[in-house]
Amino acid sequence: MIIKIKTYFVILLVCLFSIAVTADAQTLTSVEIDFANFIVKADVDLEKNDVQSAENELSQANALLLSNQNINQNLQGHFHKVKGKFYVKDSLSTALSHFNTSLSRFSGSPSEQAKVKIFIGIAYFYANKFNTAENYFDQAKTYFLANNDQASFAQVINNLGILAYQNGNPGNAVTMCDQAFAINTNIGDSFEASRNQQNINYFLNAGFSGSSNQDGNVKEIIIVNHGGGGTSGSGTTIDTSGGGTIVVRNGN
């Protein structure tokens, strides 16, 4: 079980900070403030797996957007990113439509675009299109590495580790998640480090037998997402409720 040590208020502050930074330091109108609040609440509710509330808040944000086409472009980018996360498991085409719109709205923010690419990669992961998922993860990784965004780089390395495991290379999976663990430990993010360690433990204990440079049989997985929907398969679950970090856990 994943212990949620990030509280609602921590998540709320992080979301608000992200939106404030990418709003070009402009003074927001009252409509834009309401719009941003709906986005933040929806993102938090997805984190809490409260799908019904998230859907309602996204609907209210959408209504504001339809009647106020001049809403700040970066805020629109956040809206479409969260809307894409809502559909990321259940509808690849719908999720990609929102993520691609988000990329367009974030045209002046390559950092935010790179973060959207993490979720595009996750969308393709859910659709079992692992090569395409890896391509988007690699694009994001290149940006984060070049711009010394260690936290986001660690997130992508972790996800590439999950892909390595899925592709039958648990040794590479351990190496990548261990790298992510070292980075998160170094920057003091104990929550993400614990998620990386959870993956490493799973790979070592369940993914294969023998030394870490051996390949083994990949077990069937259940895809579980904070955006709602059912599950399929048995044995292992994949969770992305950490805002873009994929975590393996025992499925019960």
C-alpha positions as CSV (number, residue, x, y, z in Angstrom):
1,M,0.0,0.0,0.0
2,I,1.2,3.5,-0.8
3,I,1.3,5.7,2.3
4,K,0.1,9.2,1.2
5,I,2.4,11.5,3.1
6,K,1.5,14.5,0.9
7,T,-1.5,16.2,2.4
8,Y,-4.3,18.0,0.6
9,F,-2.9,21.4,1.6
10,V,0.6,20.5,0.3
11,I,-0.8,19.4,-3.0
12,L,-3.0,22.5,-3.2
13,L,0.0,24.8,-2.6
14,V,2.1,23.1,-5.2
15,C,-0.7,23.4,-7.8
16,L,-1.3,27.0,-7.0
17,F,2.4,27.8,-7.2
18,S,2.7,26.1,-10.6
19,I,-0.3,28.0,-12.0
20,A,1.0,31.3,-10.6
21,V,4.4,30.8,-12.1
22,T,3.1,29.9,-15.6
23,A,0.5,32.7,-15.7
24,D,3.3,35.0,-16.9
25,A,3.1,37.0,-13.6
26,Q,0.0,38.8,-15.0
27,T,-2.8,40.0,-12.9
28,L,-5.6,37.5,-13.2
29,T,-9.2,38.5,-13.6
30,S,-11.8,37.3,-11.2
31,V,-13.0,34.8,-13.8
32,E,-9.4,33.5,-14.3
33,I,-9.1,33.1,-10.5
34,D,-12.3,31.1,-10.4
35,F,-11.0,29.1,-13.4
36,A,-7.7,28.4,-11.7
37,N,-9.5,27.3,-8.5
38,F,-11.6,24.8,-10.4
39,I,-8.4,23.4,-12.1
40,V,-6.6,23.1,-8.8
41,K,-9.5,21.4,-7.0
42,A,-10.0,19.0,-9.9
43,D,-6.3,18.0,-9.9
44,V,-6.4,17.5,-6.1
45,D,-9.5,15.4,-6.3
46,L,-7.9,13.2,-9.0
47,E,-5.1,12.7,-6.5
48,K,-7.6,11.7,-3.9
49,N,-9.4,9.5,-6.5
50,D,-12.6,11.5,-6.1
51,V,-13.5,11.2,-9.7
52,Q,-17.0,12.6,-9.4
53,S,-15.9,15.8,-7.8
54,A,-13.0,16.2,-10.3
55,E,-15.5,15.7,-13.2
56,N,-17.8,18.4,-11.7
57,E,-15.0,20.9,-11.2
58,L,-13.6,20.3,-14.7
59,S,-17.1,20.9,-16.1
60,Q,-17.4,24.2,-14.3
61,A,-14.0,25.2,-15.5
62,N,-15.0,24.3,-19.0
63,A,-18.2,26.4,-18.8
64,L,-16.1,29.4,-17.8
65,L,-13.7,28.8,-20.7
66,L,-16.5,28.5,-23.2
67,S,-17.9,31.9,-22.2
68,N,-14.5,33.5,-21.7
69,Q,-12.3,32.7,-24.7
70,N,-9.6,35.2,-23.6
71,I,-8.7,33.4,-20.4
72,N,-4.9,33.3,-19.8
73,Q,-3.3,30.8,-22.2
74,N,-1.1,29.2,-19.6
75,L,-4.2,28.6,-17.4
76,Q,-5.8,27.0,-20.4
77,G,-2.7,24.8,-20.7
78,H,-3.2,23.6,-17.1
79,F,-6.9,23.0,-17.7
80,H,-6.2,20.8,-20.7
81,K,-3.4,19.0,-18.9
82,V,-5.7,18.1,-16.0
83,K,-8.5,17.2,-18.4
84,G,-6.1,14.9,-20.2
85,K,-5.1,13.3,-16.9
86,F,-8.8,12.6,-16.2
87,Y,-9.1,10.6,-19.4
88,V,-5.5,9.2,-19.5
89,K,-6.6,5.6,-18.8
90,D,-10.0,5.3,-20.4
91,S,-9.6,7.1,-23.7
92,L,-6.2,7.5,-25.4
93,S,-7.7,9.7,-28.2
94,T,-9.5,12.1,-25.7
95,A,-6.5,12.3,-23.4
96,L,-4.1,13.0,-26.3
97,S,-6.5,15.7,-27.7
98,H,-6.4,17.6,-24.4
99,F,-2.6,17.0,-23.9
100,N,-1.9,18.3,-27.4
101,T,-4.0,21.4,-26.8
102,S,-2.1,21.8,-23.5
103,L,1.2,21.7,-25.4
104,S,-0.2,24.4,-27.7
105,R,-1.3,26.7,-24.9
106,F,2.1,26.2,-23.2
107,S,3.9,27.4,-26.3
108,G,5.9,29.9,-24.3
109,S,6.8,27.5,-21.5
110,P,9.0,24.6,-22.5
111,S,9.2,23.4,-18.9
112,E,5.4,22.9,-18.8
113,Q,5.5,21.3,-22.2
114,A,8.0,18.8,-21.0
115,K,5.8,18.0,-18.0
116,V,2.8,17.4,-20.3
117,K,5.0,15.0,-22.3
118,I,5.3,12.9,-19.2
119,F,1.6,12.4,-19.2
120,I,1.4,11.8,-23.0
121,G,3.9,9.0,-22.3
122,I,1.7,7.6,-19.5
123,A,-1.3,7.8,-21.9
124,Y,0.6,5.7,-24.4
125,F,1.7,3.4,-21.6
126,Y,-1.9,2.7,-20.7
127,A,-2.6,1.9,-24.3
128,N,0.2,-0.6,-24.4
129,K,2.1,1.5,-26.9
130,F,5.4,1.2,-25.1
131,N,7.7,2.4,-27.8
132,T,5.8,5.7,-28.2
133,A,5.6,6.1,-24.4
134,E,9.3,5.7,-24.3
135,N,9.8,8.3,-27.0
136,Y,7.8,10.9,-25.0
137,F,9.6,10.1,-21.8
138,D,12.9,10.5,-23.6
139,Q,11.9,13.9,-24.9
140,A,10.9,15.1,-21.5
141,K,14.1,13.6,-20.0
142,T,16.3,15.4,-22.5
143,Y,14.7,18.8,-21.5
144,F,14.9,18.2,-17.7
145,L,18.5,17.0,-17.9
146,A,19.5,20.1,-20.0
147,N,17.8,22.4,-17.6
148,N,18.8,20.7,-14.4
149,D,15.3,20.0,-13.3
150,Q,16.3,17.1,-11.0
151,A,12.9,16.4,-9.6
152,S,11.2,16.0,-13.0
153,F,14.2,14.1,-14.4
154,A,13.9,11.6,-11.6
155,Q,10.2,11.2,-12.4
156,V,11.0,10.4,-16.0
157,I,13.8,8.0,-15.1
158,N,11.5,6.1,-12.8
159,N,8.9,5.8,-15.5
160,L,11.5,4.6,-18.0
161,G,12.4,2.0,-15.4
162,I,8.8,0.8,-15.4
163,L,8.9,0.5,-19.1
164,A,12.1,-1.5,-18.9
165,Y,10.4,-3.9,-16.5
166,Q,7.4,-4.1,-18.8
167,N,9.7,-4.9,-21.7
168,G,11.3,-7.8,-19.8
169,N,14.4,-6.0,-18.5
170,P,14.0,-5.9,-14.7
171,G,17.8,-5.3,-14.3
172,N,17.6,-2.1,-16.2
173,A,14.4,-1.3,-14.3
174,V,16.2,-1.5,-11.0
175,T,19.1,0.6,-12.3
176,M,16.8,3.4,-13.5
177,C,14.6,3.5,-10.4
178,D,17.7,3.4,-8.2
179,Q,19.0,6.4,-10.0
180,A,15.7,8.2,-9.4
181,F,15.8,7.2,-5.8
182,A,19.3,8.7,-5.4
183,I,18.2,11.9,-7.0
184,N,15.1,12.3,-4.9
185,T,17.0,11.4,-1.7
186,N,19.6,14.0,-2.6
187,I,17.0,16.8,-3.2
188,G,15.1,15.8,0.0
189,D,11.9,14.5,-1.6
190,S,11.3,11.5,0.7
191,F,7.9,10.9,-0.7
192,E,9.1,10.3,-4.3
193,A,12.1,8.4,-3.0
194,S,9.8,6.0,-1.1
195,R,7.9,5.4,-4.4
196,N,11.2,4.7,-6.2
197,Q,12.2,2.3,-3.4
198,Q,8.9,0.6,-3.6
199,N,9.4,-0.1,-7.3
200,I,13.0,-1.3,-6.7
201,N,11.8,-3.7,-4.0
202,Y,9.1,-5.0,-6.3
203,F,11.5,-5.7,-9.2
204,L,13.9,-7.4,-6.9
205,N,11.4,-9.6,-5.1
206,A,8.8,-10.3,-7.8
207,G,10.1,-9.3,-11.1
208,F,12.8,-11.9,-11.5
209,S,15.1,-14.3,-9.6
210,G,18.8,-14.1,-9.6
211,S,21.2,-11.1,-10.0
212,S,19.9,-7.8,-11.2
213,N,21.4,-8.0,-14.7
214,Q,19.2,-11.0,-15.6
215,D,16.0,-10.6,-17.6
216,G,12.9,-12.3,-16.4
217,N,9.2,-12.8,-17.2
218,V,7.1,-9.8,-16.9
219,K,3.9,-10.5,-14.9
220,E,0.5,-9.4,-16.0
221,I,-0.4,-6.0,-14.7
222,I,-3.5,-4.1,-13.7
223,I,-3.5,-0.4,-14.8
224,V,-4.9,1.8,-12.0
225,N,-5.2,5.5,-12.5
226,H,-6.3,8.4,-10.3
227,G,-8.7,9.5,-13.1
228,G,-11.1,6.6,-12.4
229,G,-12.3,3.7,-14.4
230,G,-12.1,-0.1,-13.9
231,T,-9.2,-2.5,-13.8
232,S,-8.1,-5.5,-15.8
233,G,-5.7,-8.3,-15.4
234,S,-4.3,-9.6,-12.1
235,G,-1.3,-9.6,-9.8
236,T,0.3,-6.2,-10.1
237,T,-1.0,-2.7,-10.2
238,I,0.4,0.5,-11.7
239,D,-0.5,3.7,-10.1
240,T,0.3,7.3,-11.2
241,S,-1.3,9.3,-8.4
242,G,2.0,10.9,-7.6
243,G,1.4,13.4,-10.5
244,G,3.4,11.6,-13.1
245,T,5.4,9.0,-11.3
246,I,4.5,5.4,-12.1
247,V,4.5,3.1,-9.1
248,V,4.2,-0.7,-9.0
249,R,2.4,-2.2,-6.1
250,N,0.8,-5.5,-5.1
251,G,-2.8,-5.6,-6.4
252,N,-5.3,-6.7,-3.8
